[in-house]
């Protein structure tokens, strides 16, 4: 499925338990929209009545009780709106196989078999696989990635589909480069101040000004610098973002 308009949807679900083959169902869907590496403010969020009880272990993870879900819509009631929101987008999901399996199952249960393989209607990017590739041998849960990339997840006492999709959007942008626009010339006009400008501007030295003197670090200074970076990486649970970008070049 070709991605339309450079549009991505960061998606997360919460369920009654796992695996889906044991009859577990989706009880919450949260999505946020990203266009051109910018969050648009559009989102899709719903709690669902699963017509079954949630496992105690699952409730311990997300805190969504069976009584809270009484009176909430069933998937069939929101399926069309949900499909329209994700259709044609790149779906960005952490541990995509889990969420995609549950979404496909929900469409199959209501007889919409043409939609029961969402990979036919969306492209899918798994940030867990991406993180494992970039940080082999390290913890790559959403919490671990938030810590590694300096993203505030202090409000995440329990899992929640909308909150987790918002955090994953920040993680994804950090993992894939962070900044969406750069102005090396500073805030030269109103558009730059409001973050509207996308063109990179380079400030050139005046013709009568000599460039500053370049002083190279000594071997001893470089050794101390490397030791300091290693200590920071150990305490933070991973290397700094700029280091991962440099190493990937």
C-alpha positions in Angstrom: 0.0 0.0 0.0 1.5 3.3 -1.1 1.7 5.9 1.7 -0.3 9.0 0.9 0.8 12.6 1.5 3.8 11.6 3.7 1.3 10.8 6.4 2.0 8.6 9.4 -0.2 7.4 12.2 1.3 6.4 15.5 -0.9 3.7 16.9 -1.2 1.7 20.2 -3.9 -0.6 21.6 -4.8 -2.1 25.0 -6.4 -5.5 25.3 -8.2 -7.8 27.7 -5.1 -10.0 27.7 -3.1 -12.1 25.3 -2.8 -13.9 23.0 -5.5 -13.0 20.5 -5.9 -16.7 19.7 -7.4 -17.2 23.2 -10.3 -14.9 22.3 -8.9 -11.7 23.8 -10.1 -8.4 22.4 -9.1 -4.7 22.1 -10.5 -2.4 24.7 -8.7 0.8 23.8 -7.2 2.3 20.6 -5.1 5.5 20.5 -3.7 7.1 17.4 -1.9 10.4 16.6 -1.3 11.8 13.2 2.1 12.9 11.8 2.5 14.7 8.5 6.0 15.6 7.2 7.5 14.8 10.7 5.1 17.2 12.4 2.3 16.3 14.8 -0.9 17.8 13.4 -3.0 17.6 16.6 -5.5 15.2 15.0 -6.0 11.9 16.9 -8.3 9.0 17.1 -9.1 7.6 20.6 -11.8 5.2 21.8 -12.5 2.8 24.6 -14.3 -0.4 23.5 -16.7 -2.9 25.1 -15.1 -6.3 24.5 -18.0 -8.5 25.6 -15.6 -10.5 27.8 -13.7 -10.0 31.0 -10.2 -8.7 31.1 -7.4 -10.8 32.7 -6.2 -9.6 36.1 -2.7 -9.3 34.8 -3.9 -7.1 31.9 -5.8 -4.8 34.3 -2.6 -4.5 36.3 -0.9 -3.2 33.2 -3.4 -0.7 31.9 -5.8 -0.2 34.8 -8.9 -0.4 32.6 -11.6 -2.3 34.6 -14.5 -4.3 33.2 -17.0 -1.9 34.9 -15.4 1.1 33.2 -16.0 -0.4 29.8 -19.8 -0.9 30.4 -21.7 1.2 27.9 -18.6 1.9 25.7 -19.1 1.3 22.0 -18.3 -2.0 20.4 -15.6 -2.2 17.6 -18.3 -2.5 14.9 -19.6 0.9 15.9 -16.3 2.6 15.3 -14.7 0.4 12.6 -15.5 2.7 9.7 -14.2 5.9 11.4 -11.1 4.0 12.6 -10.4 2.6 9.1 -10.8 6.0 7.5 -8.2 7.4 10.0 -5.5 4.8 9.3 -6.2 4.1 5.6 -3.2 4.9 3.3 -1.0 5.9 6.2 2.3 4.5 7.5 1.4 2.9 10.8 4.1 3.4 13.4 3.7 0.8 16.1 5.9 -0.5 18.9 5.8 -4.3 18.7 3.6 -4.1 15.6 2.8 -7.9 15.4 0.8 -7.7 18.6 -1.4 -4.7 17.7 -1.8 -5.7 14.0 -2.9 -9.2 15.0 -5.6 -7.8 17.3 -6.8 -5.2 14.8 -7.0 -7.8 12.0 -9.0 -10.0 14.4 -11.5 -7.3 15.2 -12.2 -6.6 11.5 -12.6 -10.3 10.9 -15.0 -10.8 13.8 -17.4 -8.2 12.3 -17.2 -9.8 8.9 -15.0 -7.1 7.2 -12.6 -9.6 5.8 -11.3 -7.3 3.1 -9.9 -5.2 6.0 -8.7 -8.1 8.1 -5.2 -7.6 6.8 -4.4 -3.9 7.4 -1.0 -4.3 5.7 -3.0 -4.3 2.5 -4.3 -0.8 3.3 -1.4 0.7 5.2 2.4 0.4 5.4 3.7 -0.7 8.8 6.8 0.3 10.6 7.8 -1.5 13.8 9.7 0.8 16.2 10.7 -2.2 18.4 12.5 -3.8 15.5 14.1 -0.5 14.6 15.2 0.0 18.2 16.7 -3.5 18.4 18.6 -2.8 15.3 20.0 0.5 16.6 20.5 -0.6 20.2 21.4 -4.3 20.1 21.6 -6.0 23.5 19.9 -3.2 25.3 16.4 -2.8 26.8 14.1 -1.4 24.1 10.7 -1.1 25.8 8.9 2.2 25.4 10.0 3.3 28.9 13.6 2.4 28.2 13.6 4.4 24.9 12.0 7.4 26.6 14.9 7.4 29.1 17.5 6.8 26.4 16.2 9.8 24.3 15.4 12.1 27.2 11.6 12.0 26.7 9.5 12.8 29.8 7.3 9.8 30.6 6.8 10.6 34.3 3.0 10.6 33.7 3.0 7.0 32.5 2.2 5.1 35.7 0.0 2.7 33.7 -0.2 1.9 30.0 -2.7 3.9 28.0 -3.1 3.7 24.2 -3.3 7.4 23.6 -0.6 8.4 26.0 1.7 5.6 24.7 1.1 6.7 21.1 2.0 10.3 22.0 5.2 9.1 23.7 6.0 6.8 20.8 5.7 9.7 18.4 8.4 11.6 20.4 10.6 8.4 20.5 10.2 7.8 16.7 11.1 11.4 15.9 14.2 11.2 18.2 15.3 7.8 16.7 15.0 9.0 13.2 16.7 12.4 13.6 14.8 14.6 16.0 14.6 18.0 14.3 12.3 18.5 11.3 13.7 21.8 10.2 16.9 23.7 10.9 17.9 27.4 10.5 21.5 28.0 11.1 21.0 31.7 10.7 18.8 32.0 13.8 15.4 33.7 13.8 15.7 35.9 10.8 12.0 36.4 10.1 8.6 35.8 11.6 8.2 32.4 9.9 11.4 31.2 11.5 10.3 32.3 14.9 7.1 30.3 14.7 8.8 27.2 13.3 7.2 27.6 9.9 10.3 27.9 7.8 11.7 24.6 6.4 14.7 25.9 4.4 18.1 25.6 5.9 19.9 28.9 5.9 23.6 29.3 6.2 25.1 32.5 7.6 28.3 33.4 5.7 31.1 35.4 7.1 31.6 39.0 5.9 34.3 39.3 3.3 36.5 41.4 5.6 36.3 39.0 8.6 38.8 36.2 9.1 37.5 32.8 10.3 38.3 31.9 13.9 41.4 29.9 14.9 40.8 26.1 15.1 42.3 24.5 18.2 42.4 20.7 18.0 42.0 18.6 21.2 45.1 16.8 22.4 45.3 13.0 22.6 44.9 13.2 26.4 41.9 15.4 26.1 40.3 13.1 23.6 40.9 10.1 25.9 39.3 12.0 28.8 36.3 13.0 26.6 35.8 9.3 25.5 35.9 8.2 29.1 33.3 10.8 30.1 30.9 9.8 27.3 31.2 6.2 28.4 30.3 7.1 31.9 27.3 9.1 30.8 26.1 6.3 28.5 26.2 3.8 31.4 24.3 6.1 33.8 21.7 7.0 31.1 21.2 3.4 29.8 22.4 4.2 26.3 24.5 6.6 24.2 23.5 10.2 23.6 21.2 10.8 20.5 23.9 12.7 18.6 26.3 9.8 19.1 23.9 7.3 17.6 23.4 9.6 14.6 27.1 10.0 14.1 27.7 6.2 14.5 25.0 5.5 11.9 26.7 7.6 9.2 
